[in-house]
Amino acid sequence: EKNRSIADALGKVTEVAVNLPAGFEPEIGWLSEITVGSDDKGNLLAYGLSGEVTTLYQFDVSDDSMKKTGPWIPLTPKDDKGTVIDEFLDVSVSSDGTLVILDDDGIAYLYDFAKKYFVMLSPGKENKRFDSIAAGNKNDIWAVTRTGDVYEHVAEGWVERGKELNAIAIAVGLDGTVVSLREDGNAF
C-alpha cells in the first residue's frame, strides 16, 4: 500500500491509499491523457492517449491485467464509414459508459458500443472544432473551442454556453456539474 497525492480542480490535495499488487511497477511517461468511468453495469472503463496522441488505449480490467507486462491495449478506432481515426486531441468517458473523443481536427465523436464504432456528433449541421471534450453522461457532453468558447451538445447539436471565456479544458460530473479551466489557470 502506498499513499498517492490527488489534486482536485480547486487545488486541494488529498492523500489516497492505493493497494498495488506485489511486483507492480508503474509505466511512466507514455500517456498524455487518461480518463476513467464505468459502464451501465458498474464495470471500470479506463482510456488513455499516447504521448504523441496517435494511439487510443483501453485499460485491461481483467483480474490478471496487473500481472501482464502491458495492461494498456492499443485500439484501432473507426468511424461509422469504416475510416480509422488515428490521431486525437482528447478523450473522455463518463460513469454511464459514454465515451467521446476529439480527432486531430477537433471533431467530436461518440462511441457506439453496440456497433463498435464512433459516430460524429452533429455531422453536417456545424463545423465546430474543439480542443477539449468531457462527458458527464450520455445527455451531458461539453467541449471547448479552439478560441476558448464553451459548448454543450444537445439533441439539436452544439449550443454555445459561454463566449470568450479563454477556456482551455473542461470537465463535467455525472450530476451535470461543469468546471472549466482558463488559460490563466483559474477554474470556473
N, C-alpha and C positions, 0 to 999 in steps of 0.2 A: 504494500500500500504506500502510495506517495501522495503528497499534497501538491496540487496544481493551482495556480492562480488563474482566475477568470475575471475579466473586467466587463461590466455591463456598459450600456450606451451612455450612462451618466458618469462613467469613470470610477465607480465604486469597485473595489477589488474584493473578491470573496475567495477564501481558500476552500477547495473541494477535495475530499479524499477520493482517490481513484484506485480501484483494485485492478492490478495488471497481472496477467498470467506469468508464472515463472518462466524466465528466459526471454520475455518480451523485450525487444529493442525497438525504439521508435524509428520511424522512417522520417528523415529530416531533409527539408529543403526542396522537395519537388512538387508540392501542391501550392497553388497560388490562391485558390478559393475552396471553401468547404461549406456544406450546408447539411443540416440534419433535420429530419422529420419522422413521420411514421405513416403507415398505410391505414386503411379503414379497419384493419384487424388489430392495430396497435403494434405492428412489427416495425422495427427500426429501419429507416431509409437514410442512407448517407451517400452524398455525391461530392465529388471534388473535380477541380480543373487543374491540369498540369501547369507548371510554372510558365510554360510557353503558351498556355491557353489553347493548345492544339488537341488536347485529349480530354474527354469526359470520362471520369471513373465512377464506378459504384463500389461501395464497400461491401465485402462478402460478410454477411452477418451469421454465417453458419457457426456451429459450436466450435469447429476446429480452425476457424479463419485466423486466429492469432498464432496458431502453430505453423501456418504456412509461411513461406518466405515473402509472399506479397498478397495481403488481403484486399488490395485495391484492384478491381477488374476493369481493364480498359473497355469502353463501349464504342460502338460504331453507330451513332445516332443518325437516323434518316428522317426525312420529312414524308408527308403523305404521297409524294410523287416518286419516292424511292431515292431521292438525291441525298447523298451523305452530307451531313453538317459536320465540318471538320475543324472549325475554329470558333472560339467562344469568347464572349466578354464577361458573362455572368451566369450563375446557376442558383436556383432556389427551390427547396422542397418544403412543403408545409406539413402540419400534423394531421391532415386528412389525405395525404398522399398526392397532392397537387405538385407536379414537377414542371418548372418553367426554365427556359434558357434564353439567352441572347446570343445570336450568332455574331460573327466578327463584323457584320454590317450594322449591328444594333437592332436587328429584327427579333421580335419576341415570338417564342413558340411554347406551346403547351403539349405535354406528353400524354398520349392516349395509351394507357397501359393495356387495354383490351386489344387494340390493333397493333401495338408495339411500334408506333412512330409518333413524331412530333407534328403538330398542326399549327400553322401560323395564326397568331391572334389577330383578328380583324384584317384578313387579307383583302387587298384591293380597295378597302374603304379609306385607308390613310397610309401615309408614307412616314410614319414615326420611326425615329432612330433613337435608341436608348443606350445608356452606359451602365445602368444598374436596374435590377428587377428583383422583386420579392413577392412571395406567395404566402398569405396568411391562411387561406383556404381556397377552395375552388371558385368562390364568389368574391374573393378579395385579393386581387393581383394589382400591384403598384409598380411604377417604373419612373426613372429619372432620365430626362432627355440629355442630349449632349450639351445643351445650353443651360442645364440646371433646373428646368421646369419639372414639376411633379404631376404624374398622370395616374389615374385609376382605370382599370379595364372593367367595363360593364357590358351587359348584353348588346348594347348598341355600338360598342367599340371603345376607344380610348377617350377619356374625359379629363380635361385639364383641371387640376385641383389646386395648383399653385404656380404662378408665373414669376420668373426672375428671382428665384429663391437661392440660386447658386448652390443647389444641392449636388452632391457627388455620389451619394449612396442612399439606399433606403432599406428599411426592414419593416415587416408587419407581422403581428402576432395572430394566433388563431382567433382571438377575440376581436380582431379588427383594429387594434392599436397600431398606429403608423408612426415610425420615427425615421427622420431623415437626417443625414449628416451634411453640413455645409462645407464649402472649401476652407473656411477659417477654423474648422474643427468643432464647431458648435452643433449640437444636436437639437432638433426641433420637431 
